[in-house]
């Protein structure tokens, strides 16, 4: 996760230099782009790249942002699935022991 913050910082610095915008606006742009929120359709102060290099920075930032969001959501899914899986395994083991006990007693 720390690498994601560093990437956002690097790309916001690059965007700020290339597109001649203040660093605080470029960092906010990096956060909204990486989180795939964008705000382009509702904000009157949307940062739009005007140079080819700026467009490339946006493209790479979007790809990294989608990857980061995918990684976070898959990690959360894995955590909750494993938590449920442990409970299910425990219940299954109890059921199997009960079945074996009944088979032996007959």
C-alpha angles and dihedrals in degrees: 000000000000089000089057091056091048091050091051090049093048093046093046090052090048092047091047092052097041098043097034097236129138115273094238091057091045091052091050087049089053092051094049093044095047092048089050090234095116101175087209093130097050106033125082090200098058115154110232120184114238099185131065091240090051090051090051090051089052092049094051091045091053092050092049091046093052089048092050094048090047091051093050094048094046091048091052091047091050091049094052094042092052090048090054091041093057090053091048093048091051092051091046092052091051091050092049092050090050091050092049091048091053092047092052093048093055 
